[in-house]
Structures are given as structure tokens and as C-alpha cells.
């Protein structure tokens, strides 16, 4: 899942070198933290959060194949 989020995020932003993805296992499931440059936050979130929602939907669909729960958090 980490690689999927990283590839999608890097294709969206102007500064792909500043994209960082951290994957952590918790009791609730897998948490994926996506960090981008401050200038690129709007591009990752999108208008009214549409791009962020789409990213979470794609990751959720990919995780459901393995019966896993994945949470995507976008941080600056």
C-alpha cells in the first residue's frame, strides 16, 4: 500500500522529492502517513477534499483484496 500511495502522490505534486510516506501497523489496522511540501497540500487534498477522498478510496479497495483495514492520513 505504501508504494501505491507514494506513486499517486508523486504524480500529483510539483515537488515529488519532498513526498514522504510512512506505514505503521496499529491495533486498528495499517496507518499510512503522507507528507508533502506545504505548497503541494492543495494539490493532494483537492477542491472540497475530492482528491484525498479518491486516494483513500483507491487504497481501501486495494486493501480489501487482502482483508486489511488501511487509514490514509495527509499531514504537512
NORMOHU-V436026 format. One record per backbone hydrogen bond with DSSP energy under -0.5 kcal/mol. CO is the residue of the C=O (numbers start at 0). NH is the residue of the N-H. E is the energy in kcal/mol with one decimal. If there is no record, write none. Layout:
# NORMOHU-V436026
CO,NH,E / CO,NH,E
This chain:
# NORMOHU-V436026
0,4,-2.3 / 1,5,-2.2 / 2,6,-2.5 / 3,7,-2.1 / 4,8,-2.6 / 5,9,-2.4 / 6,10,-1.4 / 7,11,-0.8 / 8,11,-0.9 / 8,12,-1.6 / 13,15,-0.5 / 14,17,-1.6 / 15,18,-1.2 / 19,34,-2.9 / 21,32,-3.0 / 23,30,-3.4 / 28,25,-2.9 / 29,31,-0.5 / 29,70,-3.0 / 30,23,-2.9 / 30,32,-0.6 / 31,33,-0.5 / 31,72,-3.0 / 32,21,-2.3 / 32,34,-0.5 / 33,74,-3.2 / 34,19,-2.7 / 36,39,-1.4 / 36,40,-0.5 / 37,40,-1.1 / 39,43,-1.6 / 40,44,-2.3 / 41,45,-2.6 / 44,50,-0.8 / 44,51,-1.7 / 45,48,-1.7 / 46,49,-1.6 / 48,52,-2.3 / 49,53,-2.2 / 50,54,-2.5 / 51,55,-2.3 / 52,56,-2.1 / 53,57,-2.3 / 54,58,-2.2 / 55,59,-2.4 / 56,60,-2.3 / 57,61,-2.2 / 58,62,-2.4 / 59,63,-1.8 / 60,64,-0.7 / 61,64,-0.6 / 62,65,-1.2 / 62,67,-2.0 / 63,66,-0.9 / 67,69,-0.5 / 68,29,-2.7 / 70,31,-3.4 / 70,72,-0.6 / 72,33,-3.3 / 72,74,-0.6 / 74,35,-1.1
